[in-house]
Amino acid sequence: MQKPSKLLFLPGASGRTDFWHPVSELLTCPASKVHVAWPGFGGVPPDPAVTGIGDLATKVLAEIDQPSAIVAQSMGGVVALLAALRRPELVTHLVLTVTSGGIDMRAFDAEDWRPALRAAQPGLPDWFTGYHDDLAPRLSALRIPTLLLWGDADPISPVQVGQRLARLLPQAELHVFPGADHDLGCTLAGLVAPLVDRHLARSLPAG
């Protein structure tokens, strides 16, 4: 497994491209950094070609022109996994924080974040709410080193979701922050960055 030459940072459904700035500024990994924006989210103009989460995965893959790692928050984690499933040879590492990971959330008593987000940002496109594919049966094929970062006080993506993803992804490591919530990737940057640096230095053994 190669070390990444580029890091792609994916936001959640809010589209906040500044979400990952605190972590990216603390990383010692020398790879170039790209903060990906979602068309139609976070004040970014809509793109008629983007009408679903699969199109966001296509957008991410278009950014990958060299060995790349993907660091993703919440909904961005679903996009990251879709991109990695399509082109696993392009992705050296994954870092996923408090994401559904595209698995069925009904068993986890998770809080539905969509009504509050729509109320706060009524102009958001609503196509992302219709995504219900279950990626669980496909995740065992992803032998990409994956760091899962969770908080045990997150009602939107409970820690049990991270534990489920850790079982499904063959090369996954789960780290749980006591008392942390859905924004830990930003608010705990000083703790997150060293874990990400260590993870990006990890490679798979030959064979």
CORCOR-V91294 format. One record per backbone hydrogen bond with DSSP energy under -1.0 kcal/mol. NH is the residue of the N-H (numbers start at 1). CO is the residue of the C=O. If there is no record, write none. Layout:
nh=<NH;NH>
co=<CO;CO>
//
This chain:
nh=<5;6;7;8;9;10;15;19;21;24;25;26;27;32;34;36;40;41;44;50;56;57;58;59;60;61;62;63;64;68;69;70;71;72;73;74;76;77;79;80;81;82;83;84;85;86;87;90;92;94;95;96;97;98;103;108;111;117;118;119;120;121;124;129;130;131;135;138;141;142;143;146;147;148;149;150;152;153;161;163;164;165;166;167;168;169;172;173;175;177;180;184;186;187;188;189;191;192;193;196;197;198;199;200;201;202>
co=<67;67;32;69;34;71;12;16;18;20;21;23;23;5;7;9;44;38;41;47;52;53;54;55;56;57;58;60;61;90;6;93;8;95;10;97;73;74;75;76;77;78;79;80;81;82;83;87;68;145;70;147;72;149;100;105;155;113;114;115;116;117;121;126;127;128;102;135;138;139;141;171;94;173;96;175;177;180;158;159;160;161;162;163;164;165;169;146;148;150;177;181;183;183;184;186;188;188;189;192;193;194;195;196;197;199>
//
